[in-house]
Amino acid sequence: MHRRTFLGGTAAAALTTTAATATACTTKDTTTAKNPAPTNTPRTPAPGAPNTPAAPATWAALAKSLDGRLLRPGDDAWPTAHRLYNTRFDTLKPTAVAYAAHADDIRTALSYARAHRVPVAIRNGGHSYAGWSSGDGRLIIDVSELSRVRASSGEAVVGAGAKLIDVYRALAAKDVTVPAGSCPTVGISGLTLGGGHGVVSRAYGLTCDSLTRATLITADGKEITADAAGDHQDLFWALRGAGNGNFGVVTELRFRTHPAPQAVSAYLTWPWRKAAAVVRAWQEWGPDQPDEIWSSLHLAASPGGAPAVSVSAFSLGTYGELQNAVDRLADRAGSPASSVSLKRRTYDEAMEMYAGCSSFSTDARCHLPGSSPGRSPEGALGRETYAARSDFFDRSIGPAGVSALLDQVASVRGGAGSVALTALGGAVNRISPTATAFVHRRSRMLAQYLVSWRPGTDGAAARSWLASAHQAMRPYASGAAYQNYADPDLTDWRKAYYGDAAPRLARLKHQYDPDRVFTYPQAL
């Protein structure tokens, strides 16, 4: 299984959000990604088309009015352009993909969609777990071209189309970072607007906790800047946890940056017969470590293979501190790990390692292959076929729950299955549940249940296992779910994702998108 299950918030990245122009903070002392900045000079929007079904000539007119490319079925680049990261959504049939070159392209595309009643989907990395950055008959507004990154004086201005690997690279040149996930082709905007877990979350908080300002285009073409001090403070609250595909197309994200010092990573494995003891020990150990130590416990199996148990850990502290910490974990488990790897790395090297890109000779290879925005002709990464669900746990799992968990992992069918438990606490939980729309601030652990299967097959047996594993753990979980791991099978998703914040979010949805231009099955 290649999916990076310990990244924390990757997948929503596609959905929602955003486009991004990125203006510089200053005219000097900046770090800039290789893509040029989109213009900030507005054009006169094209007049709205008549309220009739779209016709080829009208699509042609839209193409001429955009500075970015408009692709439709039959175009040479269409087979790549319409696909998402997950191959299980290759059968979706969007009607067009508009690659926005700047904010005015977004305005034009939205105007066209409204006039012709064409539903829209907003795409950055295309990692939506539910495929909601595309859809049958939808006009995809792809923001990948809006990817400029600048860092200066303790803050970064990031185009919402930037991919995580490019954000990390640009910020590493200044020895700073923002807390984010590990999957390199996830888009920064979707990750941020749904929360954003990663290996430094316990030290620096969620990705959305470092967000200081967001600029977005609403359905009627207005540009709004939301922060903690201006006229749109309620919107800024909502964007930090519930911004995915609900209020507008984000065009710029401004973050507070954090130091990116040398780090230490660890990886430990035990034989499966020790799995119960390791789970019991880790869940008391991981969430109670100092803020600088993050960890994830991973249980994995595939049909015909032996199940495996492992722990990944990452620390912004010293080698000795992490070594002592994992020794205490082994002591608590009552058994030394059968294999242990600890290594000092630069922060940039650590992110490359988690991204699966440490063996690549050039940055360009750490992308999906292709010539369209967000891809690279030299890209060496592949797509994947999988499904996932999530749970939050407010307390440790008791003996019956641990037994149920291990039984499920040992009974994987139809593909390669895993459960990853990620330690929370630290900076994530020091923020009040009401301070942002990310309400999951009292949980000890986040679980991701994931199964992958052979591309081109329906994965029915694998998805059946996923449903069984998730259901088996429901009695022990809090009932909450991670909105960045969009789950179309959740019945009461509003409560699971947003808890007591749901009514306030519904009011803000009506205020900023009264005509529900931005909609999908789990839109507010």
C-alpha distance (Angstrom), angle and dihedral (degrees) to the residues before:
residue distance angle dihedral
M1 . . .
H2 3.77 . .
R3 3.78 100.7 .
R4 3.80 109.2 116.3
T5 3.77 98.5 -126.0
F6 3.79 95.7 178.6
L7 3.75 97.6 60.0
G8 3.73 98.3 97.3
G9 3.69 109.2 -141.9
T10 3.55 117.0 14.3
A11 3.53 113.3 127.9
A12 3.61 111.6 65.5
A13 3.61 89.0 60.5
A14 3.60 93.8 104.4
L15 3.58 100.2 51.5
T16 3.46 121.6 75.0
T17 3.18 129.0 -7.5
T18 3.16 137.2 68.6
A19 3.42 178.5 35.9
A20 3.56 126.9 166.5
T21 3.61 142.3 -147.0
A22 3.69 110.5 -178.1
T23 3.72 120.3 -151.9
A24 3.77 120.5 -166.7
C25 3.80 119.6 -105.0
T26 3.76 90.2 -142.9
T27 3.76 137.1 -5.0
K28 3.78 93.1 -112.0
D29 3.79 140.8 36.8
T30 3.77 92.6 39.0
T31 3.75 135.8 139.9
T32 3.77 114.9 -144.5
A33 3.77 130.9 -169.3
K34 3.77 116.6 -128.3
N35 3.82 97.5 -100.9
P36 3.81 114.0 90.3
A37 3.76 118.7 -111.9
P38 3.77 116.1 -101.0
T39 3.73 116.1 -115.1
N40 3.78 119.3 -95.3
T41 3.80 93.9 -158.7
P42 3.79 108.0 108.6
R43 3.77 121.3 -131.7
T44 3.74 123.7 -149.8
P45 3.79 104.5 -90.0
A46 3.75 116.8 -115.8
P47 3.80 112.4 -103.8
G48 3.77 114.9 -97.7
A49 3.77 116.3 -92.5
P50 3.80 119.5 -120.5
N51 3.77 115.9 -83.3
T52 3.82 95.4 -101.8
P53 3.81 133.7 111.3
A54 3.76 113.2 -75.0
A55 3.79 117.2 -95.0
P56 3.81 127.8 -165.7
A57 3.79 92.2 -103.9
T58 3.76 90.3 53.8
W59 3.78 91.7 50.6
A60 3.79 87.7 51.2
A61 3.78 89.4 53.5
L62 3.78 90.1 51.9
A63 3.80 90.4 51.0
K64 3.80 90.7 53.6
S65 3.79 92.4 49.0
L66 3.81 94.1 55.4
D67 3.79 125.3 80.5
G68 3.80 88.1 -155.9
R69 3.79 124.0 63.4
L70 3.80 125.4 -83.2
L71 3.80 113.6 -154.5
R72 3.78 127.0 -169.7
P73 3.80 136.9 179.3
G74 3.78 109.1 -67.3
D75 3.80 95.3 33.8
D76 3.80 114.1 122.5
A77 3.80 92.7 -117.5
W78 3.81 94.8 46.0
P79 3.83 98.5 96.9
T80 3.81 89.8 62.5
A81 3.79 98.1 30.8
H82 3.80 97.7 59.9
R83 3.81 97.1 45.9
L84 3.78 126.6 100.7
Y85 3.80 126.3 -149.0
N86 3.80 92.8 -96.7
T87 3.80 112.1 69.5
R88 3.80 92.2 -150.1
F89 3.81 87.6 78.4
D90 3.81 95.8 54.0
T91 3.80 89.8 106.7
L92 3.81 92.9 64.0
K93 3.80 112.6 111.7
P94 3.80 112.3 -149.6
T95 3.78 114.6 -178.8
A96 3.82 98.0 -133.7
V97 3.79 144.6 -12.4
A98 3.81 119.1 -135.8
Y99 3.81 113.9 -164.5
A100 3.79 102.6 -153.3
A101 3.79 113.7 -140.8
H102 3.81 92.9 -171.8
A103 3.78 142.8 -15.3
D104 3.80 94.1 -74.9
D105 3.79 90.3 59.8
I106 3.78 87.0 56.7
R107 3.80 91.1 50.8
T108 3.79 91.0 49.6
A109 3.79 93.7 48.2
L110 3.80 92.0 48.2
S111 3.80 91.4 48.0
Y112 3.78 90.4 51.7
A113 3.79 92.6 47.1
R114 3.79 92.6 50.7
A115 3.79 94.0 47.1
H116 3.79 93.2 50.2
R117 3.79 97.6 34.6
V118 3.79 90.6 -120.2
P119 3.81 111.1 158.1
V120 3.79 114.8 -126.9
A121 3.77 134.7 -142.7
I122 3.78 123.1 -167.7
R123 3.77 118.8 -141.1
N124 3.77 135.5 -172.7
G125 3.80 113.0 148.8
G126 3.79 94.9 -0.9
H127 3.81 92.5 -131.1
S128 3.81 99.4 129.5
Y129 3.80 106.1 145.3
A130 3.80 89.2 -143.1
G131 3.80 97.5 42.3
W132 3.79 92.4 -113.3
S133 3.80 94.9 141.3
S134 3.80 84.5 76.5
G135 3.78 136.2 23.2
D136 3.77 143.5 167.3
G137 3.80 111.6 -65.6
R138 3.80 93.5 2.3
L139 3.76 129.7 136.2
I140 3.80 105.1 -130.8
I141 3.79 113.3 -146.0
D142 3.79 102.6 -157.3
V143 3.80 115.4 -162.8
S144 3.80 99.2 -174.4
E145 3.79 93.5 114.3
L146 3.79 90.7 61.6
S147 3.77 94.1 76.8
R148 3.78 111.2 126.8
V149 3.81 116.1 141.7
R150 3.80 124.6 -163.9
A151 3.78 129.6 175.6
S152 3.78 129.2 -169.0
S153 3.79 140.9 141.5
G154 3.77 98.7 1.9
E155 3.79 98.1 -44.1
A156 3.78 140.6 80.4
V157 3.79 130.2 -150.2
V158 3.78 109.8 -152.1
G159 3.75 130.5 -173.4
A160 3.77 108.8 -125.5
G161 3.79 90.6 -126.0
A162 3.80 93.8 62.7
K163 3.79 118.0 118.5
L164 3.79 119.0 -132.7
I165 3.78 95.9 -112.1
D166 3.81 90.5 54.7
V167 3.80 92.1 47.3
Y168 3.80 90.9 51.4
R169 3.80 92.3 47.4
A170 3.78 94.3 49.8
L171 3.80 94.5 46.7
A172 3.81 94.2 43.2
A173 3.79 89.2 66.0
K174 3.81 86.0 67.0
D175 3.83 94.2 40.9
V176 3.79 91.1 -114.8
T177 3.78 136.4 109.5
V178 3.77 145.2 179.6
P179 3.81 119.6 -128.2
A180 3.79 107.3 -101.1
G181 3.78 143.9 136.0
S182 3.77 133.2 -74.6
C183 3.80 106.7 -121.7
P184 3.82 102.1 103.2
T185 3.81 99.8 -148.3
V186 3.79 96.7 48.3
G187 3.79 111.6 113.3
I188 3.78 119.4 -115.3
S189 3.78 94.9 -134.0
G190 3.78 100.9 56.8
L191 3.79 90.8 43.1
T192 3.79 91.6 52.3
L193 3.79 98.0 44.2
G194 3.80 92.3 53.5
G195 3.81 96.1 45.0
G196 3.79 109.9 -92.0
H197 3.81 123.4 -130.7
G198 3.79 122.6 -160.2
V199 3.77 145.4 148.1
V200 3.82 94.4 -73.9
S201 3.80 96.8 42.5
R202 3.79 93.7 106.1
A203 3.82 88.8 54.1
Y204 3.82 101.5 36.6
G205 3.81 105.4 16.7
L206 3.78 129.2 -121.4
T207 3.78 122.0 -34.4
C208 3.80 89.4 -105.5
D209 3.81 90.3 53.3
S210 3.81 89.4 66.4
L211 3.80 93.2 48.0
T212 3.80 111.4 110.9
R213 3.80 101.7 170.5
A214 3.78 140.6 8.0
T215 3.78 129.9 -168.0
L216 3.78 119.9 -157.6
I217 3.78 143.7 172.7
T218 3.79 114.6 -127.6
A219 3.78 124.4 -144.5
D220 3.80 91.8 -93.9
G221 3.81 92.3 52.5
K222 3.79 99.7 -101.4
E223 3.80 119.3 143.3
I224 3.79 114.7 -134.2
T225 3.78 129.3 -175.1
A226 3.79 113.5 -155.4
D227 3.79 125.1 -166.3
A228 3.79 139.8 137.7
A229 3.79 95.6 -84.3
G230 3.81 109.7 36.4
D231 3.78 137.4 75.4
H232 3.79 94.9 -72.3
Q233 3.79 103.5 53.9
D234 3.81 92.1 134.7
L235 3.78 90.1 53.8
F236 3.80 90.7 49.4
W237 3.80 88.2 53.0
A238 3.81 90.0 51.6
L239 3.79 96.0 45.8
R240 3.80 90.0 60.3
G241 3.78 96.9 76.5
A242 3.81 106.3 -8.0
G243 3.79 103.8 44.8
N244 3.78 98.1 106.4
G245 3.79 109.5 118.5
N246 3.79 95.5 -31.0
F247 3.79 113.5 97.3
G248 3.79 110.5 18.6
V249 3.77 146.0 -53.0
V250 3.78 109.6 -62.2
T251 3.79 113.5 -136.4
E252 3.79 103.2 -179.9
L253 3.79 138.7 20.3
R254 3.78 124.5 -162.3
F255 3.80 118.7 -162.7
R256 3.76 139.2 -172.8
T257 3.81 105.5 -123.8
H258 3.80 129.0 -139.5
P259 3.81 134.8 -154.5
A260 3.81 116.4 -82.8
P261 3.82 102.7 -154.2
Q262 3.76 129.3 170.6
A263 3.78 109.0 -66.8
V264 3.78 139.1 -160.3
S265 3.79 124.9 -135.3
A266 3.79 128.5 -165.0
Y267 3.77 135.2 -168.9
L268 3.81 123.4 -171.6
T269 3.80 132.3 179.5
W270 3.81 134.3 -168.3
P271 3.79 132.2 -172.0
W272 3.80 113.0 -93.6
R273 3.80 92.3 -111.3
K274 3.82 86.4 69.1
A275 3.81 93.9 49.8
A276 3.82 97.3 104.3
A277 3.80 92.4 51.1
V278 3.81 91.7 46.1
V279 3.81 92.9 50.3
R280 3.80 91.9 48.6
A281 3.80 91.7 47.4
W282 3.78 97.5 43.4
Q283 3.81 96.2 50.4
E284 3.81 89.9 56.0
W285 3.80 92.1 42.6
G286 3.81 107.9 40.2
P287 3.83 102.8 55.3
D288 3.82 91.3 43.5
Q289 3.79 98.0 54.5
P290 3.82 121.6 109.9
D291 3.78 113.1 -80.2
E292 3.79 94.0 -101.4
I293 3.82 92.7 62.8
W294 3.80 118.8 79.5
S295 3.79 124.2 179.2
S296 3.78 143.3 175.1
L297 3.79 130.1 -162.9
H298 3.79 115.1 -144.1
L299 3.80 127.5 -160.5
A300 3.79 115.0 -175.4
A301 3.79 141.2 168.6
S302 3.78 142.5 160.6
P303 3.81 129.8 -158.7
G304 3.77 110.0 -77.1
G305 3.79 93.5 10.0
A306 3.78 132.0 101.8
P307 3.82 115.3 -101.5
A308 3.80 116.3 -112.9
V309 3.80 135.2 -150.7
S310 3.79 123.6 -159.5
V311 3.79 141.9 158.6
S312 3.80 125.5 -143.3
A313 3.79 118.6 -162.2
F314 3.78 134.4 -177.2
S315 3.78 129.0 -171.2
L316 3.78 137.7 -172.4
G317 3.80 87.0 -160.8
T318 3.78 130.3 77.9
Y319 3.78 130.6 -56.8
G320 3.79 90.8 -113.2
E321 3.79 93.4 51.1
L322 3.80 93.0 54.0
Q323 3.79 91.9 42.9
N324 3.80 90.6 53.7
A325 3.80 90.4 46.6
V326 3.81 95.4 53.2
D327 3.80 89.8 44.5
R328 3.79 87.9 57.6
L329 3.81 89.2 50.3
A330 3.80 90.8 53.7
D331 3.79 90.7 47.8
R332 3.78 90.6 51.2
A333 3.81 90.1 49.1
G334 3.79 89.7 52.3
S335 3.77 92.9 -128.9
P336 3.80 135.5 72.7
A337 3.78 116.2 -116.9
S338 3.79 114.7 -97.8
S339 3.79 89.4 -133.3
V340 3.80 130.8 18.7
S341 3.79 129.2 -175.5
L342 3.81 123.1 -177.4
K343 3.77 121.7 173.6
R344 3.79 138.0 171.5
R345 3.77 113.2 -131.6
T346 3.76 138.4 168.4
Y347 3.77 111.3 -105.0
D348 3.79 90.2 -109.2
E349 3.81 91.3 51.2
A350 3.79 90.5 50.4
M351 3.80 92.2 52.9
E352 3.81 89.9 48.6
M353 3.78 89.7 51.4
Y354 3.81 94.2 50.7
A355 3.81 89.3 45.2
G356 3.78 91.2 55.0
C357 3.80 91.0 -119.8
S358 3.80 103.1 107.3
S359 3.81 92.8 107.0
F360 3.80 95.1 53.3
S361 3.78 118.6 107.7
T362 3.81 95.5 -150.1
D363 3.80 136.4 34.5
A364 3.79 90.2 -124.5
R365 3.80 91.4 67.9
C366 3.81 91.8 63.5
H367 3.81 90.9 78.2
L368 3.75 138.9 73.6
P369 3.81 111.6 -86.5
G370 3.79 120.3 -102.2
S371 3.78 144.6 80.9
S372 3.80 99.8 -104.5
P373 3.82 121.5 101.5
G374 3.80 112.6 -72.6
R375 3.80 92.5 26.3
S376 3.79 133.2 84.2
P377 3.82 130.8 -140.1
E378 3.81 85.2 -134.7
G379 3.80 94.2 46.5
A380 3.79 113.8 139.1
L381 3.80 101.8 -178.6
G382 3.78 122.0 106.2
R383 3.77 134.3 -146.9
E384 3.80 123.4 -110.3
T385 3.80 140.2 -142.2
Y386 3.79 114.9 -136.4
A387 3.79 149.3 118.5
A388 3.79 129.4 -143.7
R389 3.79 144.7 -174.4
S390 3.81 133.3 -170.1
D391 3.79 145.8 -147.0
F392 3.78 135.6 -173.7
F393 3.80 119.3 -141.5
D394 3.80 119.5 -154.2
R395 3.80 93.0 -170.8
S396 3.76 138.7 21.4
I397 3.79 118.1 -74.5
G398 3.80 113.4 -105.6
P399 3.82 126.2 -132.3
A400 3.81 94.4 -87.3
G401 3.79 90.9 50.5
V402 3.80 93.2 47.8
S403 3.79 89.5 50.9
A404 3.81 91.3 49.7
L405 3.79 90.8 48.7
L406 3.79 94.2 51.9
D407 3.80 92.2 44.5
Q408 3.79 89.9 55.3
V409 3.79 94.2 49.2
A410 3.79 91.3 48.0
S411 3.81 90.7 52.6
V412 3.82 98.7 53.7
R413 3.78 112.4 151.6
G414 3.77 136.1 -178.2
G415 3.78 97.0 21.9
A416 3.79 145.2 -11.1
G417 3.80 111.5 -42.0
S418 3.78 133.6 -171.5
V419 3.77 144.7 170.2
A420 3.79 118.9 -149.0
L421 3.80 120.1 -166.2
T422 3.80 112.9 -162.7
A423 3.80 121.9 -162.2
L424 3.79 115.1 -122.3
G425 3.79 129.2 -176.9
G426 3.77 124.8 86.8
A427 3.80 116.5 80.4
V428 3.82 91.8 -8.3
N429 3.78 92.5 63.9
R430 3.79 98.1 40.6
I431 3.80 89.7 74.7
S432 3.79 116.1 85.4
P433 3.82 116.3 -108.2
T434 3.81 87.7 -124.5
A435 3.81 97.0 49.8
T436 3.81 93.5 81.6
A437 3.80 136.8 9.7
F438 3.81 88.1 -100.9
V439 3.79 96.4 91.4
H440 3.82 100.6 174.4
R441 3.80 96.2 101.3
R442 3.79 100.6 126.5
S443 3.80 100.0 55.1
R444 3.79 124.9 113.1
M445 3.79 97.6 -159.5
L446 3.79 142.4 18.7
A447 3.81 117.4 -148.8
Q448 3.76 125.2 -157.2
Y449 3.80 117.4 -168.7
L450 3.78 109.8 -162.0
V451 3.78 137.1 176.3
S452 3.79 129.8 -178.6
W453 3.77 129.9 -167.6
R454 3.78 142.6 178.1
P455 3.83 113.9 -60.3
G456 3.77 114.6 -110.8
T457 3.80 95.1 33.0
D458 3.79 126.0 97.2
G459 3.79 95.0 -120.3
A460 3.80 91.8 -141.7
A461 3.80 95.0 152.5
A462 3.79 92.0 45.5
R463 3.79 92.8 49.4
S464 3.80 89.7 47.8
W465 3.80 89.0 56.4
L466 3.80 90.3 48.9
A467 3.80 91.3 54.1
S468 3.81 91.1 47.9
A469 3.79 93.7 49.1
H470 3.79 92.6 48.7
Q471 3.80 92.7 46.6
A472 3.80 92.3 48.4
M473 3.81 91.3 58.5
R474 3.81 97.6 44.4
P475 3.82 94.3 94.1
Y476 3.80 89.9 59.3
A477 3.82 100.7 40.1
S478 3.81 129.0 82.8
G479 3.81 95.8 -115.8
A480 3.81 92.1 -114.1
A481 3.80 123.5 118.7
Y482 3.80 134.3 -161.6
Q483 3.79 110.7 -104.3
N484 3.80 92.5 -150.4
Y485 3.80 87.8 62.4
A486 3.80 91.7 60.7
D487 3.80 109.2 -154.2
P488 3.82 116.2 -164.5
D489 3.82 90.7 -171.4
L490 3.81 94.9 63.9
T491 3.79 110.9 110.0
D492 3.81 100.3 -164.5
W493 3.80 95.9 32.5
R494 3.82 95.0 152.6
K495 3.79 91.1 62.5
A496 3.81 93.3 38.8
Y497 3.81 94.4 52.2
Y498 3.79 103.1 30.0
G499 3.79 109.7 18.2
D500 3.80 113.1 -174.9
A501 3.82 90.7 -3.9
A502 3.82 92.6 70.4
P503 3.85 98.5 90.9
R504 3.81 93.0 49.1
L505 3.79 90.1 47.6
A506 3.80 91.2 51.2
R507 3.80 90.4 54.6
L508 3.80 91.5 50.0
K509 3.80 90.8 48.5
H510 3.80 89.6 56.2
Q511 3.80 90.8 46.8
Y512 3.80 97.4 51.1
D513 3.82 101.6 28.2
P514 3.82 106.2 24.9
D515 3.82 93.4 159.5
R516 3.81 92.4 49.3
V517 3.78 94.6 -125.9
F518 3.80 88.0 155.2
T519 3.76 103.0 60.6
Y520 3.78 140.8 141.0
P521 3.81 132.4 151.4
Q522 3.81 93.9 -71.3
A523 3.80 100.2 32.7
L524 3.79 113.6 136.4
